[in-house]
Amino acid sequence: MLDEHLIGPRKSYLCGDTVTIADHCGASLLTVGEIIGCDFSASPNIDRWLRNVKALPTWHQWSHGFEGRVASCKGKAF
């Protein structure tokens, strides 16, 4: 639903071409899975959208602690 209908192949963000709070909230929920090695390469629109959100300067301002946790769990079995 998210990949094909909400984001689709043409939108940069959830609500179109402008980032909103929905993007930050949605991306923070989905990226929690990165701790256990989830990726969204099988869902190309989600994968592209997450790359767009992670490229925002605001993403790194508040996610640097989380990114450290993801790095510390890389390669561990869950």
Distance bins in CASP14 RR format, pairs under 12 A and 6 or more apart:
PFRMAT RR
TARGET T0000
AUTHOR 0000-0000-0000
RMODE 2
METHOD distances of the structure
MODEL  1
1 7 0 0 0 0 1 0 0 0 0 0 0
1 8 0 0 0 0 0 1 0 0 0 0 0
1 43 0 0 0 0 0 1 0 0 0 0 0
1 45 0 0 0 0 0 1 0 0 0 0 0
1 46 0 0 0 0 0 1 0 0 0 0 0
2 8 0 0 0 0 1 0 0 0 0 0 0
2 11 0 0 0 0 0 1 0 0 0 0 0
2 14 0 0 0 0 1 0 0 0 0 0 0
2 22 0 0 0 0 0 1 0 0 0 0 0
2 23 0 0 0 0 0 1 0 0 0 0 0
2 26 0 0 0 0 1 0 0 0 0 0 0
2 27 0 0 0 0 0 1 0 0 0 0 0
2 29 0 0 0 0 0 1 0 0 0 0 0
2 30 0 0 0 0 1 0 0 0 0 0 0
2 40 0 0 0 0 1 0 0 0 0 0 0
2 43 1 0 0 1 0 0 0 0 0 0 0
2 44 0 0 0 0 0 1 0 0 0 0 0
2 45 1 0 0 1 0 0 0 0 0 0 0
2 46 1 0 1 0 0 0 0 0 0 0 0
2 47 0 0 0 0 0 1 0 0 0 0 0
2 48 0 0 0 0 0 1 0 0 0 0 0
2 49 0 0 0 0 1 0 0 0 0 0 0
2 50 0 0 0 0 0 1 0 0 0 0 0
3 9 0 0 0 0 1 0 0 0 0 0 0
3 11 0 0 0 0 0 1 0 0 0 0 0
3 14 0 0 0 0 0 1 0 0 0 0 0
3 30 0 0 0 0 0 1 0 0 0 0 0
3 40 0 0 0 0 1 0 0 0 0 0 0
3 41 0 0 0 0 0 1 0 0 0 0 0
3 42 0 0 0 0 1 0 0 0 0 0 0
3 43 1 0 1 0 0 0 0 0 0 0 0
3 44 1 0 0 1 0 0 0 0 0 0 0
3 45 1 0 1 0 0 0 0 0 0 0 0
3 46 1 0 1 0 0 0 0 0 0 0 0
3 47 0 0 0 0 1 0 0 0 0 0 0
3 48 0 0 0 0 1 0 0 0 0 0 0
3 49 0 0 0 0 1 0 0 0 0 0 0
3 50 0 0 0 0 0 1 0 0 0 0 0
4 10 0 0 0 0 0 1 0 0 0 0 0
4 11 0 0 0 0 0 1 0 0 0 0 0
4 43 0 0 0 0 1 0 0 0 0 0 0
4 44 0 0 0 0 1 0 0 0 0 0 0
4 45 1 0 0 1 0 0 0 0 0 0 0
4 46 0 0 0 0 1 0 0 0 0 0 0
5 11 0 0 0 0 0 1 0 0 0 0 0
5 14 0 0 0 0 0 1 0 0 0 0 0
5 43 0 0 0 0 0 1 0 0 0 0 0
5 45 0 0 0 0 1 0 0 0 0 0 0
5 46 0 0 0 0 0 1 0 0 0 0 0
6 13 0 0 0 0 0 1 0 0 0 0 0
6 14 1 0 0 1 0 0 0 0 0 0 0
6 15 0 0 0 0 1 0 0 0 0 0 0
6 16 0 0 0 0 0 1 0 0 0 0 0
6 22 0 0 0 0 1 0 0 0 0 0 0
6 23 0 0 0 0 0 1 0 0 0 0 0
6 26 0 0 0 0 0 1 0 0 0 0 0
6 43 0 0 0 0 0 1 0 0 0 0 0
6 45 0 0 0 0 1 0 0 0 0 0 0
6 46 0 0 0 0 1 0 0 0 0 0 0
6 49 0 0 0 0 1 0 0 0 0 0 0
7 13 0 0 0 0 1 0 0 0 0 0 0
7 14 1 0 0 1 0 0 0 0 0 0 0
7 15 0 0 0 0 0 1 0 0 0 0 0
7 16 0 0 0 0 1 0 0 0 0 0 0
7 17 0 0 0 0 0 1 0 0 0 0 0
7 22 0 0 0 0 0 1 0 0 0 0 0
7 23 0 0 0 0 0 1 0 0 0 0 0
7 26 0 0 0 0 0 1 0 0 0 0 0
7 27 0 0 0 0 0 1 0 0 0 0 0
7 30 0 0 0 0 0 1 0 0 0 0 0
7 40 0 0 0 0 0 1 0 0 0 0 0
7 43 0 0 0 0 1 0 0 0 0 0 0
7 44 0 0 0 0 1 0 0 0 0 0 0
7 45 1 0 1 0 0 0 0 0 0 0 0
7 46 1 0 0 1 0 0 0 0 0 0 0
7 47 0 0 0 0 1 0 0 0 0 0 0
7 48 1 0 0 1 0 0 0 0 0 0 0
7 49 1 0 1 0 0 0 0 0 0 0 0
7 50 0 0 0 0 1 0 0 0 0 0 0
7 51 0 0 0 0 0 1 0 0 0 0 0
7 52 0 0 0 0 1 0 0 0 0 0 0
7 53 0 0 0 0 0 1 0 0 0 0 0
8 14 0 0 0 0 0 1 0 0 0 0 0
8 16 0 0 0 0 1 0 0 0 0 0 0
8 43 0 0 0 0 0 1 0 0 0 0 0
8 44 0 0 0 0 1 0 0 0 0 0 0
8 45 1 0 1 0 0 0 0 0 0 0 0
8 46 0 0 0 0 1 0 0 0 0 0 0
8 47 0 0 0 0 0 1 0 0 0 0 0
8 48 0 0 0 0 1 0 0 0 0 0 0
8 49 0 0 0 0 1 0 0 0 0 0 0
9 43 0 0 0 0 0 1 0 0 0 0 0
9 44 1 0 0 1 0 0 0 0 0 0 0
9 45 1 0 0 1 0 0 0 0 0 0 0
9 46 0 0 0 0 0 1 0 0 0 0 0
9 47 0 0 0 0 0 1 0 0 0 0 0
9 48 0 0 0 0 1 0 0 0 0 0 0
9 49 0 0 0 0 0 1 0 0 0 0 0
10 16 0 0 0 0 1 0 0 0 0 0 0
10 17 0 0 0 0 1 0 0 0 0 0 0
10 45 0 0 0 0 1 0 0 0 0 0 0
10 48 0 0 0 0 0 1 0 0 0 0 0
10 49 0 0 0 0 0 1 0 0 0 0 0
11 17 1 0 0 1 0 0 0 0 0 0 0
11 18 0 0 0 0 0 1 0 0 0 0 0
11 19 0 0 0 0 0 1 0 0 0 0 0
11 20 0 0 0 0 0 1 0 0 0 0 0
11 22 0 0 0 0 0 1 0 0 0 0 0
11 23 0 0 0 0 0 1 0 0 0 0 0
11 45 1 0 0 1 0 0 0 0 0 0 0
11 46 0 0 0 0 0 1 0 0 0 0 0
11 48 0 0 0 0 1 0 0 0 0 0 0
11 49 1 0 0 1 0 0 0 0 0 0 0
11 52 0 0 0 0 1 0 0 0 0 0 0
12 18 0 0 0 0 1 0 0 0 0 0 0
12 19 0 0 0 0 1 0 0 0 0 0 0
12 20 0 0 0 0 0 1 0 0 0 0 0
12 23 0 0 0 0 1 0 0 0 0 0 0
12 45 0 0 0 0 0 1 0 0 0 0 0
12 48 0 0 0 0 1 0 0 0 0 0 0
12 49 1 0 0 1 0 0 0 0 0 0 0
12 50 0 0 0 0 0 1 0 0 0 0 0
12 51 0 0 0 0 0 1 0 0 0 0 0
12 52 1 0 1 0 0 0 0 0 0 0 0
12 53 0 0 0 0 1 0 0 0 0 0 0
12 55 0 0 0 0 0 1 0 0 0 0 0
12 56 0 0 0 0 0 1 0 0 0 0 0
13 19 1 0 1 0 0 0 0 0 0 0 0
13 20 1 0 0 1 0 0 0 0 0 0 0
13 21 0 0 0 0 0 1 0 0 0 0 0
13 22 1 0 0 1 0 0 0 0 0 0 0
13 23 1 0 1 0 0 0 0 0 0 0 0
13 24 0 0 0 0 1 0 0 0 0 0 0
13 25 0 0 0 0 0 1 0 0 0 0 0
13 26 0 0 0 0 0 1 0 0 0 0 0
13 27 0 0 0 0 1 0 0 0 0 0 0
13 45 0 0 0 0 0 1 0 0 0 0 0
13 48 0 0 0 0 0 1 0 0 0 0 0
13 49 1 0 0 1 0 0 0 0 0 0 0
13 50 0 0 0 0 0 1 0 0 0 0 0
13 51 0 0 0 0 0 1 0 0 0 0 0
13 52 1 0 0 1 0 0 0 0 0 0 0
13 53 1 0 0 1 0 0 0 0 0 0 0
13 55 0 0 0 0 0 1 0 0 0 0 0
13 56 0 0 0 0 1 0 0 0 0 0 0
14 20 1 0 0 1 0 0 0 0 0 0 0
14 21 0 0 0 0 1 0 0 0 0 0 0
14 22 1 0 1 0 0 0 0 0 0 0 0
14 23 1 0 1 0 0 0 0 0 0 0 0
14 24 0 0 0 0 1 0 0 0 0 0 0
14 25 0 0 0 0 1 0 0 0 0 0 0
14 26 1 0 0 1 0 0 0 0 0 0 0
14 27 0 0 0 0 1 0 0 0 0 0 0
14 29 0 0 0 0 0 1 0 0 0 0 0
14 30 0 0 0 0 0 1 0 0 0 0 0
14 45 0 0 0 0 0 1 0 0 0 0 0
14 46 0 0 0 0 0 1 0 0 0 0 0
14 49 1 0 0 1 0 0 0 0 0 0 0
14 50 0 0 0 0 0 1 0 0 0 0 0
14 52 0 0 0 0 0 1 0 0 0 0 0
14 53 0 0 0 0 1 0 0 0 0 0 0
15 21 0 0 0 0 1 0 0 0 0 0 0
15 22 1 0 1 0 0 0 0 0 0 0 0
15 23 1 0 0 1 0 0 0 0 0 0 0
15 24 0 0 0 0 0 1 0 0 0 0 0
15 25 0 0 0 0 0 1 0 0 0 0 0
15 26 0 0 0 0 0 1 0 0 0 0 0
15 49 0 0 0 0 0 1 0 0 0 0 0
16 22 0 0 0 0 0 1 0 0 0 0 0
16 23 0 0 0 0 1 0 0 0 0 0 0
16 49 0 0 0 0 0 1 0 0 0 0 0
16 52 0 0 0 0 0 1 0 0 0 0 0
17 23 0 0 0 0 0 1 0 0 0 0 0
17 49 0 0 0 0 0 1 0 0 0 0 0
17 52 0 0 0 0 1 0 0 0 0 0 0
18 52 0 0 0 0 0 1 0 0 0 0 0
18 56 0 0 0 0 0 1 0 0 0 0 0
19 25 0 0 0 0 0 1 0 0 0 0 0
19 26 0 0 0 0 0 1 0 0 0 0 0
19 27 0 0 0 0 1 0 0 0 0 0 0
19 49 0 0 0 0 0 1 0 0 0 0 0
19 52 1 0 0 1 0 0 0 0 0 0 0
19 53 1 0 0 1 0 0 0 0 0 0 0
19 54 0 0 0 0 0 1 0 0 0 0 0
19 55 0 0 0 0 0 1 0 0 0 0 0
19 56 1 0 0 1 0 0 0 0 0 0 0
19 57 0 0 0 0 0 1 0 0 0 0 0
19 58 0 0 0 0 1 0 0 0 0 0 0
19 59 0 0 0 0 1 0 0 0 0 0 0
20 26 0 0 0 0 0 1 0 0 0 0 0
20 27 0 0 0 0 0 1 0 0 0 0 0
20 53 0 0 0 0 0 1 0 0 0 0 0
20 56 0 0 0 0 0 1 0 0 0 0 0
20 58 0 0 0 0 0 1 0 0 0 0 0
21 27 0 0 0 0 0 1 0 0 0 0 0
21 28 0 0 0 0 0 1 0 0 0 0 0
21 53 0 0 0 0 0 1 0 0 0 0 0
21 58 0 0 0 0 0 1 0 0 0 0 0
22 28 0 0 0 0 0 1 0 0 0 0 0
22 29 0 0 0 0 0 1 0 0 0 0 0
22 49 0 0 0 0 0 1 0 0 0 0 0
22 53 0 0 0 0 0 1 0 0 0 0 0
23 29 0 0 0 0 0 1 0 0 0 0 0
23 30 0 0 0 0 0 1 0 0 0 0 0
23 31 0 0 0 0 0 1 0 0 0 0 0
23 46 0 0 0 0 0 1 0 0 0 0 0
23 49 1 0 0 1 0 0 0 0 0 0 0
23 50 0 0 0 0 1 0 0 0 0 0 0
23 51 0 0 0 0 0 1 0 0 0 0 0
23 52 0 0 0 0 1 0 0 0 0 0 0
23 53 1 0 1 0 0 0 0 0 0 0 0
23 54 0 0 0 0 0 1 0 0 0 0 0
23 55 0 0 0 0 0 1 0 0 0 0 0
23 56 0 0 0 0 1 0 0 0 0 0 0
23 58 0 0 0 0 1 0 0 0 0 0 0
23 59 0 0 0 0 1 0 0 0 0 0 0
24 30 0 0 0 0 0 1 0 0 0 0 0
24 31 0 0 0 0 0 1 0 0 0 0 0
24 49 0 0 0 0 0 1 0 0 0 0 0
24 50 0 0 0 0 0 1 0 0 0 0 0
24 52 0 0 0 0 0 1 0 0 0 0 0
24 53 1 0 0 1 0 0 0 0 0 0 0
24 54 0 0 0 0 0 1 0 0 0 0 0
24 56 0 0 0 0 1 0 0 0 0 0 0
24 58 1 0 0 1 0 0 0 0 0 0 0
24 59 1 0 0 1 0 0 0 0 0 0 0
24 61 0 0 0 0 0 1 0 0 0 0 0
24 62 0 0 0 0 1 0 0 0 0 0 0
24 63 0 0 0 0 1 0 0 0 0 0 0
25 31 0 0 0 0 0 1 0 0 0 0 0
25 32 0 0 0 0 0 1 0 0 0 0 0
25 53 0 0 0 0 0 1 0 0 0 0 0
25 62 0 0 0 0 0 1 0 0 0 0 0
26 32 0 0 0 0 0 1 0 0 0 0 0
26 46 0 0 0 0 0 1 0 0 0 0 0
26 49 0 0 0 0 1 0 0 0 0 0 0
26 50 0 0 0 0 1 0 0 0 0 0 0
26 53 0 0 0 0 1 0 0 0 0 0 0
26 59 0 0 0 0 0 1 0 0 0 0 0
27 33 0 0 0 0 0 1 0 0 0 0 0
27 34 0 0 0 0 0 1 0 0 0 0 0
27 40 0 0 0 0 0 1 0 0 0 0 0
27 46 0 0 0 0 1 0 0 0 0 0 0
27 47 0 0 0 0 0 1 0 0 0 0 0
27 49 1 0 0 1 0 0 0 0 0 0 0
27 50 1 0 1 0 0 0 0 0 0 0 0
27 51 0 0 0 0 0 1 0 0 0 0 0
27 52 0 0 0 0 1 0 0 0 0 0 0
27 53 1 0 1 0 0 0 0 0 0 0 0
27 54 1 0 0 1 0 0 0 0 0 0 0
27 55 0 0 0 0 0 1 0 0 0 0 0
27 56 0 0 0 0 1 0 0 0 0 0 0
27 58 0 0 0 0 0 1 0 0 0 0 0
27 59 1 0 0 1 0 0 0 0 0 0 0
27 62 0 0 0 0 0 1 0 0 0 0 0
27 63 0 0 0 0 1 0 0 0 0 0 0
27 66 0 0 0 0 0 1 0 0 0 0 0
28 34 0 0 0 0 0 1 0 0 0 0 0
28 50 0 0 0 0 0 1 0 0 0 0 0
28 53 0 0 0 0 1 0 0 0 0 0 0
28 54 0 0 0 0 0 1 0 0 0 0 0
28 58 0 0 0 0 0 1 0 0 0 0 0
28 59 0 0 0 0 1 0 0 0 0 0 0
28 62 0 0 0 0 1 0 0 0 0 0 0
28 63 1 0 0 1 0 0 0 0 0 0 0
28 66 0 0 0 0 1 0 0 0 0 0 0
28 67 0 0 0 0 0 1 0 0 0 0 0
29 38 0 0 0 0 0 1 0 0 0 0 0
29 46 0 0 0 0 0 1 0 0 0 0 0
29 50 0 0 0 0 0 1 0 0 0 0 0
29 53 0 0 0 0 0 1 0 0 0 0 0
29 66 0 0 0 0 0 1 0 0 0 0 0
30 38 0 0 0 0 1 0 0 0 0 0 0
30 39 0 0 0 0 0 1 0 0 0 0 0
30 40 1 0 0 1 0 0 0 0 0 0 0
30 43 0 0 0 0 1 0 0 0 0 0 0
30 46 1 0 0 1 0 0 0 0 0 0 0
30 47 0 0 0 0 0 1 0 0 0 0 0
30 49 0 0 0 0 1 0 0 0 0 0 0
30 50 1 0 0 1 0 0 0 0 0 0 0
30 53 0 0 0 0 1 0 0 0 0 0 0
30 54 0 0 0 0 0 1 0 0 0 0 0
31 37 0 0 0 0 0 1 0 0 0 0 0
31 38 0 0 0 0 1 0 0 0 0 0 0
31 39 0 0 0 0 0 1 0 0 0 0 0
31 40 0 0 0 0 1 0 0 0 0 0 0
31 46 0 0 0 0 0 1 0 0 0 0 0
31 47 0 0 0 0 0 1 0 0 0 0 0
31 49 0 0 0 0 0 1 0 0 0 0 0
31 50 1 0 0 1 0 0 0 0 0 0 0
31 51 0 0 0 0 0 1 0 0 0 0 0
31 53 0 0 0 0 1 0 0 0 0 0 0
31 54 0 0 0 0 1 0 0 0 0 0 0
31 59 0 0 0 0 1 0 0 0 0 0 0
31 62 0 0 0 0 0 1 0 0 0 0 0
31 63 1 0 0 1 0 0 0 0 0 0 0
31 65 0 0 0 0 0 1 0 0 0 0 0
31 66 1 0 0 1 0 0 0 0 0 0 0
31 67 0 0 0 0 1 0 0 0 0 0 0
31 68 0 0 0 0 0 1 0 0 0 0 0
31 69 0 0 0 0 0 1 0 0 0 0 0
31 70 1 0 0 1 0 0 0 0 0 0 0
32 38 0 0 0 0 1 0 0 0 0 0 0
32 63 0 0 0 0 0 1 0 0 0 0 0
32 66 0 0 0 0 1 0 0 0 0 0 0
32 69 0 0 0 0 1 0 0 0 0 0 0
32 70 0 0 0 0 1 0 0 0 0 0 0
32 73 0 0 0 0 0 1 0 0 0 0 0
33 39 0 0 0 0 1 0 0 0 0 0 0
33 40 0 0 0 0 1 0 0 0 0 0 0
33 50 0 0 0 0 0 1 0 0 0 0 0
33 66 0 0 0 0 0 1 0 0 0 0 0
33 69 0 0 0 0 0 1 0 0 0 0 0
33 70 0 0 0 0 1 0 0 0 0 0 0
33 73 0 0 0 0 1 0 0 0 0 0 0
33 78 0 0 0 0 1 0 0 0 0 0 0
34 40 0 0 0 0 1 0 0 0 0 0 0
34 50 0 0 0 0 1 0 0 0 0 0 0
34 54 0 0 0 0 0 1 0 0 0 0 0
34 63 0 0 0 0 0 1 0 0 0 0 0
34 66 0 0 0 0 1 0 0 0 0 0 0
34 67 0 0 0 0 1 0 0 0 0 0 0
34 68 0 0 0 0 0 1 0 0 0 0 0
34 69 0 0 0 0 1 0 0 0 0 0 0
34 70 1 0 1 0 0 0 0 0 0 0 0
34 71 0 0 0 0 1 0 0 0 0 0 0
34 72 0 0 0 0 0 1 0 0 0 0 0
34 73 0 0 0 0 1 0 0 0 0 0 0
34 74 0 0 0 0 1 0 0 0 0 0 0
34 75 0 0 0 0 0 1 0 0 0 0 0
34 78 0 0 0 0 0 1 0 0 0 0 0
35 65 0 0 0 0 0 1 0 0 0 0 0
35 66 0 0 0 0 1 0 0 0 0 0 0
35 67 0 0 0 0 0 1 0 0 0 0 0
35 68 0 0 0 0 1 0 0 0 0 0 0
35 69 1 0 0 1 0 0 0 0 0 0 0
35 70 1 0 1 0 0 0 0 0 0 0 0
35 71 0 0 0 0 1 0 0 0 0 0 0
35 72 0 0 0 0 1 0 0 0 0 0 0
35 73 1 0 1 0 0 0 0 0 0 0 0
35 74 0 0 0 0 1 0 0 0 0 0 0
35 75 0 0 0 0 0 1 0 0 0 0 0
35 76 0 0 0 0 1 0 0 0 0 0 0
35 78 0 0 0 0 1 0 0 0 0 0 0
36 69 0 0 0 0 0 1 0 0 0 0 0
36 70 0 0 0 0 1 0 0 0 0 0 0
36 73 1 0 0 1 0 0 0 0 0 0 0
36 74 0 0 0 0 0 1 0 0 0 0 0
36 75 0 0 0 0 1 0 0 0 0 0 0
36 76 0 0 0 0 1 0 0 0 0 0 0
36 77 0 0 0 0 1 0 0 0 0 0 0
36 78 1 0 1 0 0 0 0 0 0 0 0
37 70 0 0 0 0 1 0 0 0 0 0 0
37 71 0 0 0 0 0 1 0 0 0 0 0
37 73 1 0 0 1 0 0 0 0 0 0 0
37 74 1 0 0 1 0 0 0 0 0 0 0
37 75 1 0 0 1 0 0 0 0 0 0 0
37 76 0 0 0 0 1 0 0 0 0 0 0
37 77 0 0 0 0 0 1 0 0 0 0 0
37 78 1 0 0 1 0 0 0 0 0 0 0
38 46 0 0 0 0 0 1 0 0 0 0 0
38 47 0 0 0 0 0 1 0 0 0 0 0
38 50 0 0 0 0 0 1 0 0 0 0 0
38 70 0 0 0 0 0 1 0 0 0 0 0
38 73 0 0 0 0 0 1 0 0 0 0 0
38 78 0 0 0 0 0 1 0 0 0 0 0
39 46 0 0 0 0 1 0 0 0 0 0 0
39 47 1 0 0 1 0 0 0 0 0 0 0
39 50 0 0 0 0 1 0 0 0 0 0 0
39 51 0 0 0 0 0 1 0 0 0 0 0
39 70 0 0 0 0 0 1 0 0 0 0 0
40 46 1 0 1 0 0 0 0 0 0 0 0
40 47 1 0 1 0 0 0 0 0 0 0 0
40 48 0 0 0 0 1 0 0 0 0 0 0
40 49 0 0 0 0 1 0 0 0 0 0 0
40 50 1 0 0 1 0 0 0 0 0 0 0
40 51 0 0 0 0 1 0 0 0 0 0 0
40 53 0 0 0 0 0 1 0 0 0 0 0
40 54 0 0 0 0 0 1 0 0 0 0 0
41 47 1 0 1 0 0 0 0 0 0 0 0
41 48 0 0 0 0 0 1 0 0 0 0 0
41 50 0 0 0 0 0 1 0 0 0 0 0
41 51 0 0 0 0 0 1 0 0 0 0 0
43 49 0 0 0 0 1 0 0 0 0 0 0
43 50 0 0 0 0 1 0 0 0 0 0 0
44 50 0 0 0 0 0 1 0 0 0 0 0
44 51 0 0 0 0 0 1 0 0 0 0 0
45 51 0 0 0 0 0 1 0 0 0 0 0
45 52 0 0 0 0 0 1 0 0 0 0 0
46 52 0 0 0 0 0 1 0 0 0 0 0
46 53 0 0 0 0 0 1 0 0 0 0 0
47 53 0 0 0 0 0 1 0 0 0 0 0
47 54 0 0 0 0 0 1 0 0 0 0 0
48 54 0 0 0 0 0 1 0 0 0 0 0
48 55 0 0 0 0 0 1 0 0 0 0 0
49 55 0 0 0 0 0 1 0 0 0 0 0
49 56 0 0 0 0 0 1 0 0 0 0 0
50 56 0 0 0 0 0 1 0 0 0 0 0
50 59 0 0 0 0 1 0 0 0 0 0 0
50 63 0 0 0 0 0 1 0 0 0 0 0
51 59 0 0 0 0 0 1 0 0 0 0 0
52 59 0 0 0 0 1 0 0 0 0 0 0
53 59 1 0 1 0 0 0 0 0 0 0 0
53 60 0 0 0 0 0 1 0 0 0 0 0
53 62 0 0 0 0 0 1 0 0 0 0 0
53 63 0 0 0 0 1 0 0 0 0 0 0
54 60 1 0 0 1 0 0 0 0 0 0 0
54 61 0 0 0 0 0 1 0 0 0 0 0
54 62 0 0 0 0 0 1 0 0 0 0 0
54 63 0 0 0 0 1 0 0 0 0 0 0
54 64 0 0 0 0 0 1 0 0 0 0 0
54 66 0 0 0 0 0 1 0 0 0 0 0
54 67 0 0 0 0 1 0 0 0 0 0 0
54 70 0 0 0 0 0 1 0 0 0 0 0
56 62 0 0 0 0 0 1 0 0 0 0 0
56 63 0 0 0 0 0 1 0 0 0 0 0
57 63 0 0 0 0 0 1 0 0 0 0 0
57 64 0 0 0 0 0 1 0 0 0 0 0
58 64 0 0 0 0 0 1 0 0 0 0 0
59 65 0 0 0 0 0 1 0 0 0 0 0
59 66 0 0 0 0 0 1 0 0 0 0 0
59 67 0 0 0 0 1 0 0 0 0 0 0
60 66 0 0 0 0 0 1 0 0 0 0 0
60 67 1 0 0 1 0 0 0 0 0 0 0
60 68 0 0 0 0 0 1 0 0 0 0 0
61 67 0 0 0 0 0 1 0 0 0 0 0
63 69 0 0 0 0 1 0 0 0 0 0 0
63 70 0 0 0 0 1 0 0 0 0 0 0
63 71 0 0 0 0 0 1 0 0 0 0 0
64 70 0 0 0 0 0 1 0 0 0 0 0
64 71 0 0 0 0 0 1 0 0 0 0 0
65 71 0 0 0 0 1 0 0 0 0 0 0
65 72 0 0 0 0 0 1 0 0 0 0 0
66 72 0 0 0 0 0 1 0 0 0 0 0
66 73 0 0 0 0 0 1 0 0 0 0 0
67 73 0 0 0 0 0 1 0 0 0 0 0
67 74 0 0 0 0 0 1 0 0 0 0 0
68 74 0 0 0 0 1 0 0 0 0 0 0
69 76 0 0 0 0 0 1 0 0 0 0 0
70 76 0 0 0 0 0 1 0 0 0 0 0
END
